[in-house]
């Protein structure tokens, strides 16, 4: 966990989703689909909230949000953002693997939009999902984001074509990470892997989306679009972002599912 905290000490997560047109695709797409399942009466937990981009988006709409992050830096940023605002929001430092701050079946929606990026072994990813399910009400909605290993491999080569010769980079398509030790804090999943993880944990699929589509790979092009051109691109993106044959080329994926209606 220290490796994750150190990474975000040196990275500005607060601007990631809004720093250019290509990056906004992920945010716009994610909220477009989440809006179907989140209303003002929902009690929402966001675990791995980062600097709070999604938590505040919904909090400012009047939704009751509990925003949790591992990083003290991110918690401090969210606390500063919340000052002077009339929000029904609780901000906590916490770990996705042990959400002892939350009672069983206490949330209508759980957003897990970051933790799977950083849980490097299968057992921890399983534990994270089980914790999300534990705190989710029967028939509640779970949204889980992940990074695609195939899109990452391509994007890193686009940024620097010599990376094709990087032997550790070649590990990403094979095992989802560059290093099999503490040097690495990013895990990259596949469509099938996420589908299986949710199936094993009895989460019923509602949607599975490539949230930035091929636009992440084409960022140099999409960032040159004027407003009208960008809107045409978004129309194409929304028409194709749930196509199973294309999702692996999206830098980020989003699985939205429903907890079976049993009692924990």
C-alpha positions in Angstrom: 0.0 0.0 0.0 2.9 2.3 0.6 3.9 2.1 -3.1 0.4 3.3 -4.1 0.4 6.2 -1.6 3.9 7.2 -2.9 2.7 7.1 -6.5 -0.1 9.6 -5.8 2.1 11.9 -3.8 3.9 12.6 -7.1 0.9 12.6 -9.4 -1.9 15.1 -9.9 -5.0 12.9 -10.0 -7.2 15.9 -9.5 -6.9 17.0 -13.1 -6.6 13.7 -14.9 -10.2 13.4 -16.0 -10.4 17.0 -17.2 -7.0 18.0 -18.6 -8.0 17.7 -22.2 -10.8 16.5 -24.5 -9.4 13.0 -24.8 -9.4 12.5 -21.0 -12.9 13.9 -20.5 -14.3 11.1 -22.6 -13.8 8.7 -19.7 -15.6 11.0 -17.2 -18.5 11.9 -19.5 -19.1 8.3 -20.4 -18.8 7.0 -16.8 -21.3 9.6 -15.5 -23.6 9.0 -18.5 -24.1 5.4 -17.5 -24.0 5.9 -13.7 -26.7 8.5 -14.0 -29.1 5.7 -14.8 -28.6 4.2 -11.4 -27.9 7.1 -9.0 -30.6 9.4 -7.8 -31.0 11.9 -5.0 -32.4 9.2 -2.7 -29.4 6.9 -3.1 -26.8 6.4 -0.5 -23.5 6.1 -2.4 -20.1 4.9 -1.3 -17.1 5.7 -3.5 -14.1 3.7 -2.4 -10.8 4.8 -4.0 -12.3 8.2 -4.6 -9.0 9.8 -5.5 -9.4 13.6 -5.4 -13.2 13.3 -5.5 -14.1 14.1 -9.1 -17.0 11.6 -9.1 -17.9 12.0 -5.4 -18.3 15.8 -5.8 -20.1 15.4 -9.1 -22.9 13.5 -7.4 -22.6 15.2 -4.0 -23.3 18.6 -5.6 -26.4 17.0 -7.1 -27.7 16.4 -3.6 -26.7 12.7 -3.4 -25.5 11.4 0.0 -21.9 10.3 -0.7 -19.3 8.7 1.5 -15.9 9.2 -0.3 -13.0 7.0 0.8 -9.4 7.0 -0.3 -6.2 5.4 0.8 -4.1 8.5 0.1 -3.8 11.1 2.9 -3.1 13.6 0.1 -6.4 12.9 -1.6 -8.4 13.0 1.6 -6.9 16.4 2.3 -7.8 17.6 -1.2 -11.4 16.4 -0.8 -11.7 18.0 2.6 -10.5 21.4 1.2 -13.0 21.1 -1.7 -15.9 20.4 0.7 -15.3 23.5 2.8 -18.1 26.1 2.5 -20.2 23.7 0.4 -23.6 22.4 1.6 -23.0 18.8 0.9 -24.3 15.6 2.5 -20.8 14.0 2.2 -18.6 12.1 4.5 -14.9 12.0 3.7 -12.7 9.2 5.1 -9.3 7.7 4.8 -9.6 4.0 4.3 -8.6 0.8 2.5 -10.8 -1.0 0.0 -9.7 -4.4 1.5 -11.2 -3.6 4.9 -14.1 -1.2 5.0 -14.8 -1.6 8.7 -16.2 1.9 8.8 -19.3 0.6 6.9 -22.0 -1.8 8.1 -23.3 -4.7 6.1 -25.9 -3.8 3.4 -25.8 0.0 4.1 -25.3 1.5 0.6 -27.6 1.6 -2.5 -24.6 2.1 -4.9 -20.9 1.3 -4.5 -18.4 2.9 -6.9 -15.1 1.1 -7.0 -13.5 3.2 -9.8 -9.9 2.9 -8.8 -8.9 0.1 -6.4 -8.6 -2.7 -9.0 -6.0 -0.6 -10.8 -3.6 -1.1 -7.9 -4.4 -4.5 -6.3 -1.6 -6.6 -7.7 -2.7 -10.1 -6.7 -5.9 -12.0 -7.4 -6.7 -12.6 -3.7 -6.8 -8.9 -3.0 -9.0 -8.1 -6.0 -11.4 -10.8 -4.8 -11.3 -9.4 -1.3 -12.0 -5.9 -2.6 -15.1 -7.0 -4.5 -16.3 -9.1 -1.6 -16.1 -6.0 0.7 -18.0 -3.9 -1.9 -20.7 -6.5 -2.0 -20.8 -6.8 1.8 -21.7 -3.1 2.2 -24.1 -3.1 -0.7 -27.8 -3.5 -0.1 -29.6 -6.5 -1.8 -30.3 -5.5 -5.4 -27.9 -2.5 -5.0 -25.6 -1.4 -7.8 -21.8 -2.0 -8.0 -19.7 -0.1 -10.5 -16.1 -1.3 -11.0 -13.5 0.4 -13.2 -10.4 -1.2 -14.5 -7.4 -0.5 -16.9 -7.2 -2.7 -20.0 -3.9 -4.4 -20.4 -4.1 -4.5 -24.2 -4.9 -0.7 -24.6 -2.1 0.1 -22.2 0.5 -1.9 -24.2 -0.5 0.0 -27.4 -0.7 3.4 -25.8 2.7 3.1 -24.2 4.2 2.2 -27.6 2.4 5.2 -29.2 4.0 7.5 -26.7 7.4 6.0 -27.4 7.8 3.6 -30.3 11.1 2.2 -28.8 9.0 0.8 -26.0 8.2 -2.2 -28.3 11.7 -3.4 -27.3 11.0 -3.0 -23.5 10.9 -6.6 -22.1 9.0 -5.5 -19.0 6.4 -3.7 -21.0 5.8 -7.0 -22.9 4.7 -8.5 -19.6 1.6 -6.4 -19.5 -0.4 -8.3 -22.2 0.7 -11.6 -20.6 0.2 -11.1 -16.9 -1.3 -7.6 -16.4 1.8 -5.9 -14.9 5.4 -5.0 -15.8 7.1 -6.4 -12.7 6.1 -9.2 -10.4 7.3 -7.4 -7.3 6.9 -4.2 -5.2 8.3 -1.9 -8.0 4.9 -2.0 -9.7 1.6 -0.6 -8.4 -0.6 -0.9 -11.5 -2.6 -3.9 -12.5 -4.2 -4.2 -16.0 -7.2 -6.4 -16.4 -9.0 -8.0 -19.4 -12.7 -8.0 -20.3 -13.0 -11.7 -19.7 -11.2 -11.5 -16.3 -13.6 -8.8 -15.0 -16.6 -10.7 -16.3 -15.4 -13.8 -14.5 -14.6 -12.0 -11.3 -18.2 -10.5 -11.1 -19.8 -13.8 -12.1 -17.9 -15.7 -9.3 -19.2 -13.1 -6.8 -22.8 -13.3 -8.0 -22.9 -9.8 -9.4 -25.5 -9.6 -12.2 -24.3 -7.7 -15.2 -26.2 -4.6 -16.2 -23.6 -2.9 -18.4 -20.0 -3.4 -19.5 -18.5 -0.4 -21.2 -15.2 0.8 -22.7 -15.3 4.3 -21.1 -12.8 6.1 -23.4 -12.9 3.7 -26.3 -10.3 4.1 -29.0 -10.3 7.8 -28.3 -7.7 7.3 -25.6 -5.3 5.8 -28.2 -6.2 8.6 -30.7 -5.8 11.4 -28.1 -3.6 13.5 -30.4 -6.4 13.5 -32.9 -9.4 13.9 -30.6 -7.7 16.8 -28.9 -7.6 18.7 -32.2 -11.4 18.4 -32.8 -13.5 21.6 -32.6 -16.6 21.4 -30.5 -18.9 20.1 -33.2 -16.4 17.5 -34.3 -15.9 16.3 -30.8 -19.7 15.9 -30.4 -19.8 13.8 -33.6 -17.0 11.7 -32.1 -18.9 11.2 -28.8 -22.0 10.1 -30.8 -19.8 7.4 -32.5 -18.3 6.5 -29.1 -21.7 6.0 -27.4 -22.9 3.9 -30.3 -19.8 1.5 -30.0 -18.7 1.6 -26.3 -20.6 -1.5 -25.3 -19.4 -3.6 -28.3 -17.6 -6.6 -26.8 -15.2 -6.8 -29.7 -14.0 -3.2 -29.1 -13.8 -2.9 -25.3 -10.3 -4.2 -25.0 -8.9 -1.3 -27.0 -10.4 1.2 -24.5 -7.8 2.3 -21.9 -10.5 2.0 -19.2 -13.4 -0.3 -18.8 -16.5 -0.1 -16.5 -18.6 -3.0 -15.3 -21.9 -2.1 -13.7 -23.8 -4.9 -12.0 -26.5 -5.6 -9.4 -26.0 -7.6 -6.2 -28.3 -10.6 -6.0 -31.2 -9.9 -3.7 -30.1 -12.2 -0.9 -29.2 -11.1 2.6 -25.5 -11.1 3.6 
